[in-house]
Amino acid sequence: MKDMSYVLLFINAIVVVLMAMYVYQNERRMRELSTDQELSTLEKEVNVLKLEKKKIEIRKAIQEEKDYISKLQVSEQAADKTPLKVLLPKRYDGTLTYNYDEMAQSYCASLSSGWVFALRRDCARGADTCNNICASAKNLILASVSNQRTRVSCFDAYRVDNPSTAQPDSNTVFLRTHGYGSGGCTWEANHCGPNYCCCKAF
């Protein structure tokens, strides 16, 4: 009978140990599941933060691209306007026969970008070479563009003649012009030829 009690006690002890092990294992599994859930939640939060950060970076990149495009457009507009700058003489009276200055300015401006000037050359009164005419007007030219440039040189020469002072009939020869190219800049002094010099500030 006593031996039987020991056996039952031993069996009960084994059962208790097994139950304790079962409880321990269950608690361990629950902790692991809880940890996995926490990690899963944390990973989700991290992924959300990464996604938001990526969105911010994309928006920033798009804005920077827009700003860059806007700057390019402004630069292109400014560049497009530069060759079209035409300085009209103060003495211009708007009459039909007094447009040589504008014609010469348009001719010179069509050949080069930047600041361009058509200066008169009076070959009937001891005119100098266009190289010297542009050089002598350097200070006035640079001052007129607020000294945005530092050098001035001749790059072409031009002649316009009007045999008549009245508006011609249709199909009648009226104005005649001649472009000399860069060779006009060295046209001999005191000799008629170009009556305008194309000067450029650069």
Phi, psi and omega in degrees: 000319180294319179296323179297322180296319178296321180297314179297319179297319180294318179297316179300321180296317179297317180299316180299316179297316179297318179296319179297318179295321180296314179298317180298315179298318179297316179298320179297316179296320179296319179296319179296317178298318180297317178297318179299319179295318178297317178296319179298316178296318179296318178298319178298316180296319178297317179297321178297316179297319178297319180296317179296320178297319179296319178299316180298317179297319180295315179299319179295317179296319179297317180296318178297321178295319178298316179298318180296317179297319179298317179296320178297318180297319178296317180296319180295320179296318179295319179294322179295326183281333186303311182293346185266005181287118179237121180264113180277141179292147181293336183274003183297127182252001175078004181284162186297321186269354181253068179226018179299317182302315182292321178296315180294319179297318179295319178300309182297317183294332181286346184262347184207147174276171178086199183278118184232142183224136174256111182256137181293145175229111183267091185291344180280351184233047176068052182290146177274177174290156179294328176302314181288325179297315179295319181296320182290337180265009186306308184298318179294319180296312181295322179295325182292340178250024177056034177056035175287342178237171185236346184230157179221139176206160176276142177229353179192170176217159191212146176228135175228135180231147176229100181295340183237153177257000181248160178291126185281164172285167178296152180063024179245135178296132184235262180284150171226140182227159178213127175262131186264347186071195183294337179295337178292339181292334181251016179304134189304137179296151179064019176236133179292150182174250177295138170249010172216143176247133177268113181248147181230136174263130182212000000 
